Amino acid sequence: MPKMKSKKTLLKRIRVTKNGKLIKKSVSIGHLKRKWSSSRKHRKTQMSEQLDRGHIKIMRSLLVKKGKGIK
């Protein structure tokens, strides 16, 4: 059976921290931001931690080797 390949698109969208947590960007930050306040823009552009255990389990399987340190 061939080796599993990690999903490169997922590697570009998330980051695994030193302690094994997943960090991802917020959604809805593409365009139409003129009406947003500056604090809302700042808050949305920051990276946030992925907390849902189900999503973490799926991402670990998609990342194969890179996802071994995910807790």
Rosetta blueprint (number, residue, H / E / L):
1 M L
2 P L
3 K L
4 M L
5 K L
6 S L
7 K L
8 K H
9 T H
10 L H
11 L H
12 K H
13 R H
14 I E
15 R E
16 V E
17 T L
18 K L
19 N L
20 G L
21 K L
22 L E
23 I E
24 K E
25 K E
26 S L
27 V L
28 S L
29 I L
30 G L
31 H L
32 L L
33 K L
34 R L
35 K L
36 W L
37 S L
38 S H
39 S H
40 R H
41 K H
42 H H
43 R H
44 K H
45 T H
46 Q L
47 M E
48 S E
49 E E
50 Q L
51 L L
52 D L
53 R H
54 G H
55 H H
56 I H
57 K H
58 I H
59 M H
60 R H
61 S H
62 L H
63 L H
64 V L
65 K L
66 K L
67 G L
68 K L
69 G L
70 I L
71 K L
